[in-house]
Amino acid sequence: MAKIWTEIEMDKPRKMRFGYLVMKEIDLQSKKTDKKDMDEIQALEYMIHKSLKEDDPELKLEDIPAVLNECNLVEVKEKLQEAIERDMPGLAQQSPAAIKNEEPAVEVLKPQ
């Protein structure tokens, strides 16, 4: 079966996807991260990094702020939400803060 990607224009054309291994990494991270150690922005950066890493294995978590600085954040949130809803329907009802077990809220991913 062919992989389905969400394409997005960032610092360059990129593809995001939440496959099984990404879901597992996010789940493991949520179990080992203390709520006080990761804020909402860090959680969002973590999820974006994990969604892009399969297509760009050289991409590092520390690169994500610079990547995000070069793009439309509303579009990034829309594309992230699209990828989550398609690939991880159970997590689609939670915000990036949910990876640290804080609060369920889709509004964080929706454009204002």
C-alpha positions in Angstrom: 0.0 0.0 0.0 1.3 3.4 -0.9 2.0 6.0 1.8 -0.2 9.0 1.8 1.5 12.3 2.6 0.2 15.8 3.4 2.3 18.2 1.3 3.1 21.6 2.6 5.3 24.5 1.5 7.6 25.5 4.3 11.2 26.5 4.0 11.0 24.2 1.0 8.3 21.7 -0.2 7.9 19.2 2.5 5.7 16.1 3.3 4.2 15.2 6.6 2.8 12.0 7.8 1.9 10.3 11.0 2.6 6.6 10.5 2.6 3.9 13.1 6.3 4.6 14.2 5.6 8.3 14.6 2.5 7.5 16.7 4.6 5.2 18.8 7.3 7.8 19.4 4.7 10.5 20.3 3.1 8.0 22.7 6.5 7.1 24.3 7.3 10.8 24.6 4.0 11.5 26.3 4.8 8.9 28.9 8.2 10.1 29.8 7.8 13.9 29.6 6.8 15.9 32.7 4.1 18.5 32.0 6.5 21.2 33.3 9.3 20.2 30.9 7.4 20.8 27.6 5.3 23.9 26.9 2.7 24.2 24.1 5.1 25.5 21.6 7.7 22.8 22.3 4.9 20.1 21.9 3.9 21.6 18.6 7.5 21.7 17.4 7.9 18.1 18.5 4.8 16.9 16.6 5.8 18.8 13.5 9.3 17.4 13.6 8.0 13.9 13.9 5.6 14.4 11.1 8.3 15.6 8.7 11.2 13.3 9.8 10.2 10.3 7.7 10.4 12.3 4.5 13.6 14.2 5.7 15.6 11.9 8.0 18.3 14.6 8.4 15.9 17.1 9.9 16.6 17.8 13.6 14.2 19.0 16.2 16.4 22.1 16.7 15.8 23.0 13.0 12.1 23.3 13.4 11.9 26.9 14.7 13.9 28.1 11.7 11.7 26.0 9.4 8.5 27.5 11.0 9.9 31.0 10.7 9.9 30.7 6.9 6.2 29.7 6.5 2.6 30.6 7.1 1.8 29.3 10.6 -2.0 29.2 9.8 -1.3 26.9 6.9 1.1 24.8 9.0 -1.6 24.3 11.6 -4.2 23.4 9.0 -1.9 20.9 7.3 -0.9 19.4 10.7 -4.5 19.0 11.6 -5.2 17.4 8.2 -2.4 14.9 8.7 -3.5 14.1 12.2 -7.1 13.6 11.2 -6.1 11.3 8.4 -3.4 9.3 10.0 -4.2 9.4 13.7 -7.9 9.8 14.2 -7.8 9.0 17.9 -5.3 11.9 18.5 -7.2 14.3 16.3 -9.4 15.4 19.2 -6.3 16.5 21.2 -3.9 19.4 21.1 -0.1 19.1 21.0 -0.2 19.6 24.7 -2.0 16.2 24.9 1.4 14.6 24.3 2.3 15.8 27.8 -1.2 14.8 29.2 -2.5 18.3 29.8 -5.7 19.1 28.0 -7.8 17.9 25.1 -8.4 20.9 22.8 -8.5 20.8 19.0 -8.6 24.6 19.0 -4.8 24.8 19.3 -4.4 23.3 15.8 -7.2 25.3 14.1 -6.4 28.7 12.6 -7.8 31.6 14.5 
